[in-house]
Amino acid sequence: MDIETIALVIGALAVGAGIAWAFLTWRRSSHLKERFGPEYRRTLETEGDRRAAEQELDRRERRVENLEIRPLRPDERDRFVRDWDRTQARFVDDPAGAVLEADRLVTEVMRTRGYPVADFEQRVADVSVDHADMVEHYRAARGVARAAAEGTASTEDIRRAVTHYRALFVELLGIGPVVGSDRMEAVR
C-alpha cells in the first residue's frame, strides 16, 4: 500500500468514527429527552449545557437502577388510599394542615416503595427517572406546603398544591386513572 491509500483508509475510518459518535450522541439525547420530558429541558437550563445536563440525567438513571424500588402491596396501597381520603377530607376545615399531611403522605409512599427520602432535591431527582411528568407537580406542591407552614399561602394555592400532591400520589401508587369524583375508587 502506498501512502495515499493509507491516508485515504485512515480518513475513511475517521469519518466513519465521527458518524458513529454523532449517531450515538443523538440516540442518547433522544432517549433522555423521551424519558425525562420537561425535566430534560429544566436540567438543561439548570446545568447550562447539553453535555452537563445529560451527564446529570445519566447519573440519575444509574442511581435509581441501583435502588430497590418496588411496587406497593395491595394492603399498603389500600392503607395509603384510606390515609389520602382522610387528608382530602381534612382540607375543608384545615387546608394548611391538609397540604402538610399530603406532603408527609407522599414522602411515606416513596419511603415504602424504596426511595431514599432524607433530602428533598434527591427525592425529586430520583422520582424524575420513572415519573418525570410528575416532578413539576411535586416541586410546586412542596413550595406551597412550605408557604402554608409559614402561614403565607392562600387557600387557592393550597388547593392547587393538594391537587399536585394527589397527581404524584396516584402515580406512585400505580393505580392508574382515578374514577368518580375526587376519590380513588379505582383501587377498591
C-alpha positions as MATLAB code, in Angstrom:
seq = 'MDIETIALVIGALAVGAGIAWAFLTWRRSSHLKERFGPEYRRTLETEGDRRAAEQELDRRERRVENLEIRPLRPDERDRFVRDWDRTQARFVDDPAGAVLEADRLVTEVMRTRGYPVADFEQRVADVSVDHADMVEHYRAARGVARAAAEGTASTEDIRRAVTHYRALFVELLGIGPVVGSDRMEAVR';
ca = [
       0.000    0.000    0.000;
       1.166    3.433   -0.778;
       0.900    6.438    1.491;
      -2.079    7.917   -0.350;
      -4.091    4.732    0.086;
      -3.198    4.536    3.773;
      -4.208    8.180    4.241;
      -7.474    7.519    2.410;
      -8.253    4.493    4.627;
      -7.393    6.429    7.789;
      -9.572    9.323    6.603;
     -12.484    6.971    5.861;
     -12.132    5.363    9.289;
     -12.081    8.791   10.952;
     -15.220    9.868    9.073;
     -16.922    6.576    9.992;
     -15.982    7.005   13.648;
     -17.302   10.572   13.585;
     -20.595    9.451   12.115;
     -20.886    6.636   14.655;
     -20.123    9.038   17.533;
     -22.699   11.560   16.240;
     -25.338    8.818   15.923;
     -24.698    7.504   19.438;
     -24.806   11.034   20.859;
     -28.093   11.713   19.052;
     -29.542    8.402   20.245;
     -28.533    9.100   23.862;
     -30.027   12.597   23.713;
     -33.247   11.259   22.186;
     -33.537    8.622   24.912;
     -33.038   11.180   27.685;
     -35.465   13.681   26.123;
     -38.115   10.994   25.831;
     -37.574    9.568   29.310;
     -37.318   12.863   31.190;
     -39.616   15.094   29.103;
     -39.876   18.571   30.656;
     -37.255   17.603   33.250;
     -34.722   17.311   30.404;
     -35.326   20.962   29.464;
     -35.232   22.069   33.097;
     -31.952   20.242   33.708;
     -30.533   21.744   30.533;
     -31.431   25.223   31.792;
     -30.017   24.484   35.238;
     -26.769   22.917   34.035;
     -26.216   25.417   31.237;
     -25.137   22.987   28.534;
     -26.378   19.795   26.939;
     -23.413   17.635   27.882;
     -23.568   18.529   31.585;
     -27.366   18.115   31.640;
     -27.186   14.710   30.017;
     -24.447   13.595   32.393;
     -26.697   14.590   35.314;
     -29.658   12.689   33.869;
     -27.451    9.647   33.193;
     -26.266    9.820   36.806;
     -29.887    9.821   37.985;
     -30.724    6.779   35.877;
     -27.744    4.833   37.209;
     -28.551    5.798   40.799;
     -32.192    4.699   40.548;
     -31.202    1.449   38.833;
     -29.232    0.636   41.999;
     -32.157    1.363   44.322;
     -34.601   -1.336   45.272;
     -37.793    0.426   44.183;
     -40.771   -1.862   44.466;
     -44.495   -1.667   43.826;
     -46.767   -1.409   46.822;
     -48.504   -4.482   48.138;
     -52.319   -4.310   47.916;
     -52.664   -3.864   51.700;
     -50.152   -0.985   51.662;
     -51.895    0.658   48.733;
     -55.287    0.337   50.438;
     -53.924    1.870   53.645;
     -52.434    4.794   51.732;
     -55.701    5.376   49.867;
     -57.581    5.491   53.197;
     -54.976    7.930   54.543;
     -55.386   10.086   51.447;
     -59.165   10.114   51.843;
     -58.718   11.430   55.400;
     -56.189   14.019   54.209;
     -58.506   15.214   51.474;
     -61.453   15.427   53.878;
     -59.291   17.473   56.256;
     -58.925   20.169   53.598;
     -62.400   21.573   54.331;
     -61.590   22.507   57.938;
     -57.802   22.790   57.821;
     -56.362   23.481   54.343;
     -52.836   24.191   55.619;
     -52.837   21.029   57.712;
     -54.127   19.031   54.739;
     -51.313   20.157   52.437;
     -48.695   19.365   55.074;
     -50.275   15.951   55.565;
     -50.310   15.400   51.779;
     -46.574   16.168   51.705;
     -45.951   13.710   54.531;
     -48.092   11.062   52.873;
     -46.301   11.317   49.509;
     -42.974   11.045   51.313;
     -44.209    7.962   53.180;
     -45.335    6.293   49.945;
     -41.905    6.978   48.468;
     -40.169    5.551   51.535;
     -42.337    2.434   51.466;
     -41.587    1.883   47.780;
     -37.837    2.116   48.472;
     -36.900    5.673   47.557;
     -34.420    7.376   49.888;
     -36.278   10.350   51.370;
     -33.792   12.257   53.521;
     -33.211   15.099   51.039;
     -35.988   16.740   49.002;
     -33.827   17.558   45.972;
     -32.560   13.983   45.855;
     -36.152   12.707   46.088;
     -37.072   14.905   43.126;
     -34.077   13.660   41.133;
     -34.895   10.032   41.928;
     -38.592   10.388   41.131;
     -37.761   12.135   37.852;
     -36.293    8.914   36.445;
     -39.566    6.970   36.393;
     -42.122    9.749   36.891;
     -40.670   12.726   35.015;
     -44.074   14.175   34.206;
     -44.845   14.430   37.939;
     -41.719   16.263   39.080;
     -43.061   19.759   38.447;
     -46.222   18.840   40.372;
     -44.026   17.793   43.275;
     -41.881   20.934   43.239;
     -44.902   23.225   43.012;
     -46.745   21.420   45.797;
     -43.705   21.438   48.052;
     -43.270   25.192   47.600;
     -46.863   25.806   48.642;
     -46.563   23.396   51.573;
     -43.638   25.462   52.864;
     -45.614   28.666   52.387;
     -48.599   27.098   54.186;
     -46.373   26.136   57.110;
     -45.308   29.791   57.305;
     -48.925   30.968   57.001;
     -48.357   32.761   53.675;
     -50.245   30.514   51.223;
     -53.759   31.291   50.065;
     -56.479   28.659   50.230;
     -56.490   28.501   46.423;
     -52.717   27.935   46.361;
     -53.152   25.170   48.911;
     -55.980   23.608   46.891;
     -53.735   23.525   43.814;
     -50.890   22.071   45.872;
     -53.101   19.281   47.204;
     -54.109   18.568   43.595;
     -50.405   18.412   42.624;
     -49.666   16.064   45.520;
     -52.626   13.940   44.531;
     -51.310   13.560   40.964;
     -47.943   12.336   42.253;
     -49.605   10.194   44.920;
     -51.763    8.398   42.345;
     -48.739    7.892   40.095;
     -46.649    6.466   42.933;
     -49.458    4.146   43.993;
     -49.664    2.859   40.441;
     -53.452    2.795   40.436;
     -53.939    4.291   37.012;
     -56.706    6.726   36.201;
     -58.905    7.919   39.012;
     -62.618    7.323   38.598;
     -65.505    9.022   40.285;
     -65.251   12.420   41.905;
     -62.124   13.093   43.912;
     -61.975    9.617   45.444;
     -59.614    6.851   44.412;
     -62.275    4.231   43.905;
     -60.124    2.543   41.237;
     -58.240    0.614   43.915;
     -61.266   -0.653   45.787;
];
